[in-house]
Amino acid sequence: MSFNFINTQTFNSKMNDFQDLEHLDGVSISAVCAKLYSKIRDDLVMFYFRDGANHASVYTQSKIVSENIKWNLNIKSKKIKVLLVNTRNANAFTGLNGYEGLKEIAKEASIQLSKKQKEDEDYPKKISDKEILFGCTGTIGEEFPTQKIKKNISELVSRIRYTQNKLIWMKAALGIMTTDTKPKLAMEECIIGNKKIKIYGVAKGSGMIFPNMATTLGYIFTDANLQNDILKKLLKKNIQTTFNAISCDGDTSTNDMVTIFSTGKANNPIVNNINDKKIASFDKALHSVLLNLAKRIVSDGEGASKFIKVNVVKAKNEDNAKKIAFSIANSNLVKTAIAGEDPNWGRIIMAIGKSGIDINLKKLLIKFGDIKIIEKGQLAKNYNESDVANYMKSKSIEISVDLNLGLKNFTAYTMDLTKKYIEINADYRS
């Protein structure tokens, strides 16, 4: 029997912080310990779609990508039968051996799942290795543990249960974690036509997080019946202000991916384009799930003690707002000041200035929470540093920059930079 090890000093969230993901038709989950870590914990997770699932993905834009990203980009199947996620090893910078390892594992999974189809289905189908996607996360450049993973495929398949519950979803979310201290789960329900739709999501991410798509591993599951092109457009649209709005340390991984799977079991009315009014509720709910997961990633950033929200409003265009927001969110000086609960607003000024965006100082307004710091380009008349210092003790910090130059806004999410972040990454491989 395998279980997950969590550092109890850092895992301080109450269980009721997590939504109860229960059964979602068409998705089956199993998780095992493949001994990828020295400690005993689930480290290999399978999501199985017995009747297949439509799908769409967004991937890292790093110029160096992992072998599993290369594999996924080569998959052209309209429907996917399996998503297999391993931790501890990124399968990046592993070359031909890493890619060939995925081939071996995919072949074994296709054999084992084809047997299960024969056992369980009235009309069994052969599962192709071209219907399998991979998620890999962990250390870059280490030999990919092909044989460890391959020999555990049969156990993964034997553990498949067709009815899910909140414990199984939690087990899956725990099983894909690396330096995370908390599992990330989210859910929403909505309507397409007259059919109730479920949208469930799990994610992992704690460090090496900065948007260049997709900042982490995120997997969304829905029982909606939506075609691949609709899923792709919805995902790309909603990723911009969710997973592409977060940063923990300004580094982008070689393995980043966010994928949505649609099982079609809800039998909702057909949707032909994303402007169809029938999809409005789903569109909003999908954004909510993605933003929920993205915020959970930031709040669990490596060594984080504070969650930071950076609003830039009334910019000439969204690109300007985004550049200023991330200039602040990625500033080590800003992040360390917040870690030290220091109301050093001069660092916000510095970050705005270095963004390269033209501003009008006479129109600039800066607030920490509801407290005005800068107004019309000058220190606010009623500014009281002790009030701001007291605000900085909060676990959630909101910085607002009002440019008063236009109508476009952008919000970035990040965390503070603490000594713990250095400790975690200094000891990452030990």
N, C-alpha and C positions, 0 to 999 in steps of 0.2 A: 504493500500500500504506500502511495506517495503522498506527500503533503508539501505545503509551501512554508518556507521560513521567512518571517518578516521581523525586522528590527522593531521590537516593542517600544523602544524609546522614541522612535520617529513615527510609528504607526499609531497616531493618537486620535484619528477620526472615529466617531461613533458609527456603528453599522447603519443607523438610520440616516446617515449622510448619503447613503447609496439608494438609488431607486431599485424597486423590485422587478427585475427583468424575469419574465416567466416564459411561457411557451410561445414560440413563434413558428408557425407552420412552415415546413420545408427545410429547417435548419436543424442539424444534429451536431453535438459537440462532444469531444473526448479530450482528455489531457493525461499525460503520463510523465514520470520521471525517467529521462533517458540518460541520467547521470552526466549531463553536460557541465554541471557545477560539481564542486567537491562536496557541497552539502546536499542533503536530500530535499528536493523540491520539484514540483511540476515545471518542466522546461520545454515541453513539446506539446503543442495543441493542434487539434484537427477540427475544422469546421466542414461538415459534410452535407451536401445538398443532394439528397437521394434522387430527386427528379431534375436536378440542374437548377442553376440560377443565372439570370441575366446579370451583367456586371459592368462597372466602369471604374477606372482608377486614375489617380494623379500621382506622379512620382517626383522624386528629387530632381533638381536641375543641376546638381553637382556634375562636374566634368569627369569625376571618377565615381563610378557606380558599382554596386555590389553585383555578384553573379546572379542572385535571385531577381534583381530588377531587370537584368538582361534577359533572363528566362521569361519573366512575365511579359515583357515587351514583345517577345516572340510568339506568345500565345494568341492565336487568332480565333479560337472557338467562341461561338456566340454565347454558349452557356458554359458555366464553370460547375464542376462537381465537387471540388475540394480546395480549401485553403489550408495550407500546412505552415505553422509558424514555430520556429525554434528560437530560443534565447541563447545567450552566452557567446555565440559566434556570428559575426556579421556576414560571413562568406564574401568579404570584400578584399580585394588584392590577393585573391587565392588562385586567379588564373584559370586555366583549362581544367585543373583538378577540381576546383570548386564547382564549375559548371557541370562537369561530368558526374560529380557527386549528386547534383540535383536530378540528373537523368536517371541515375540508379534508384534514387529514392522514389521518384515519380513512377518508374516502372513497377517497383514493389508495391506502391500504393494502388496502382491500377489493377494489379493482380489480386491483391487482398480485397479490394472493394468490389471487384467484379464477382468474386466468390460470395461476398455478402449480398450482392444483388440477387444471385441465384438462390440464396437461402431465404431471403426476405420478400422478394417481389413476385407478383403473379406473372409479370412480363419483364424479366430481368434484362438489363442492358449492360453491355461491356463498357467499363469505365476506361477512357483513354488517358494516357499520360499527358496528352495535349489539353486536358480539361482540368489541370491542376495548377494553382497559383501558390507561390511561396512567399513567406515573410521571414526575414532573417534579421536578428538584432543582437548586438554584443560587440566583442572586440574585433577590430580590423586587423587583417594580416595573419591571423593564426590559421593553421590547417583546418579545413572544414571537417567536422566529425561525421562523415558520411555513414560509416558502419554503425556507429552508436545510434544514429537516427533510423537507419534502415532496419535494424534488428528490432526496433520498437514499433514499427508500423503495424504488425499483426496485433499487438496488444492495444494500440490506439483504436484499430478497427473493432476489436472485440468489445471495447468499452463504449462503443456508440450506443446512445439511447435516443429513441425517436421523440420522446417527450422531455422537454427541457423544464428547468425550474431555476429559481434565483440562485441556488447553491451551485448549480452547474455553470451558470453564467459567471458567477464570482470566481469559480475555479479556473475558468478560461482566462478571465482578466488577470488573475494572479499568475497564471502560467506564462504570460507573455512579458512579464515585468523583468527589467534588469536592475538598474540602480533606483528605480521607483520605490517609494515607501508605501504607496497606496495604489490599489487597483482603480482603474477609471472605467466607469460604466454610466450610460445615460439612456433614456428612453422617452418617447413621445407617442401619442396616439392622435390620429387625424382622420379625415374623411376624404375619399375620392368617390364622387357620385354619392351613392347611398351606402357605400361599404366602409366599415371601420378598418383603419389601417394601423399597423404597428411599425414603429421604427426603433430598433435597438442599436446601441453602439458600444464598443469597447476600444480602448486605446492604451498605448504605453508611451512614456516619454518623460524625461526628467532632466536630461542634459543634452548638449549638442543640438540645441533647438533654436532655429531661426528660419523664418519662412523663405523658402525658395522652392516650395512644394516638395513635400507636404509637412515638414518639420518633425515627423514622428511616425509611428505606426498607428493607424486608425482604421477600424473595420466597422462598417455600418450594414445592418441587416434589416430588410423589410419584407413583409408578405405582400406588398403591392405588386401589381402586374404592370411593369413599366419596361419599355424597350431600352436597349443599350444606349442609343443615341440620346434619349430623354434623360437617362441616368447621368450620362457624361455631362450634358449641359447643366443639369441641376447641381451636380457636384462641383464643377468648375466655377459656377456662379457663387455658390454658398461658401466655398473654401476661402474666398478672398478676405472676408471679414471675420473668419473663425480661425482655422488652422494657419492661415497666412497672416494673422494679426497677432501672433504670439512670438515671444523670444525669451529664452532663458539666459543664453550666454553668447549669442551672436554667431554660433557655429552651425553649419548645415551638414547633416549626415549624408553618407553615401547610400543609405538604405531607406530613405524616407518614402512612405507610401500611405495613401488613404484610398480605400476601396469600398464601394457600395455594392451589395448583392441584393437582388430582387427575386424572390421565390415564385411570385405570381399566385400564391395560394388564396389571396383575398378575393380574386375574381372580380376586381373592380372594372368599371367601364374603361374602354380603351382611351388612352391619351395620345394625341398625335403630335403635340408640340408643347413647349413649356409655357406658352402664353395662354393655353387652354385654362379657363376659369376653374375647371375641375381639379387642377393640380395646385391651386393657390394654397390650400390648407396643408398639403404635403410639403410644398416648398418652404413654408414657414416652419413646420415641424422639423424638417431636415436641418434647417439653419439652427434651430434650437438645440438639437442633439449635438451637432458639430461644435457649436459654441460652448455648450456644457462640457464636452470632453476637452476642448482646447483650454478652457479655464482651469479644469482639474489638472492638466499637465503643468501649467504655469504655477499653480499653487503648490504643486509637488516638485517644483524645480529643485535641483540638487542644492541642499543646504539652505533652502529658502526659509525665511522667517516672516516675510511679508509678501502679500499679493499687491501688485501695482497696476493701476489702470491709467493710461495716458490718453486723454482726449485732446485732439487738435481740431478746432472748429472754425468755421467761416474763413476757409482758405480759398484761394482762387480756383484750385482744382484738387481732386482727391490725391493725385500724385504728390503734390506739395505737402498736403496734410500728412500723408503716410511717411514721407521722408523726415519730417520734423518729429513725428511721433516715435519713429524708430531711432532717430538720433538721440532722443531722450531715453527711450527704453533700453538701448544698447550701451549707454554710457556707463562705464565702470565707476566713474566719479559720482554720478547720480545714484547708482545702485548701492555703492558703499556708504554714501551719506545717509540713505534711507535705512540701511542696515544698522547704522549707528544712531538712528533717530535724530539726525542733525538737520534742522530746517535751513540748509544751505541752498537757498533759492538761486544763488549765483551760478550754481552748476546747471540749473535748468536754462538760464540765460546762455551759458556756454554752449550747451547742447543745441539750442535753437540756432545760434550763430554758426556753428560748424556744419549745419545741415546743408548750407549753400543756397537756401531758399531766401529770396528777397522778402523783407517784411517792412512794415511801417511802424517804427517804435512808438509813435504817438498814438497808435491804435491798439497796441499790445496790452492784453489783459491776461494775467496768470493767477490761478487759484490753486491752493492745496485744500482739497475738500471744498467746503463752502467759504473758506477764508481767502479774501483777496490779498494777493502779495504785490503784484504789479498792476497798476491801472494807468492807462494812457501813457505807457512807457516809463512810468515813475513808481517809486515805492508808494504803496497805498497809504493815504493819510492816517487811517486808523490801524495801520500795521502794528501788531504786538507779537514779538518773537516768542514770548512765553506761551501764547495761544497756539502758535504753529508747532512749537516744540511738544506741547501736550498732544496735538493731533498726530504727530509723527510716531507716537507710541502705539497707534492703532495697528492691528494686524492687516488691515486693508487700507491702502493709500491711493487716493485719486488725485492726479495732477491734470489740470485743465489749462490749455493754452488757446486763447481766443485771439485770432489774427485780425478779425474785423475787415477782411479784404474780399470776401466772396461768400459762397453758399455751400461749399463742400467740406465734409468732415471725415475724420478717420480716428478709430480707437485702437490702440495697441495695448497688449497685456504682457506683463513681465513680472519678475520677482527681484528681491534684493540680492546682493552679492555678499556672502558671509565667509568667515574663516572655514566653515564647514564645507563649502563648495570646494575649496582648495584641498581639504583633507580627503574628500570623496574621490576627487580626480587624481590626486597624488597616489592614492592607494587602489586605483580602479582595477588593476590586473592582479593585485596580490590577495 
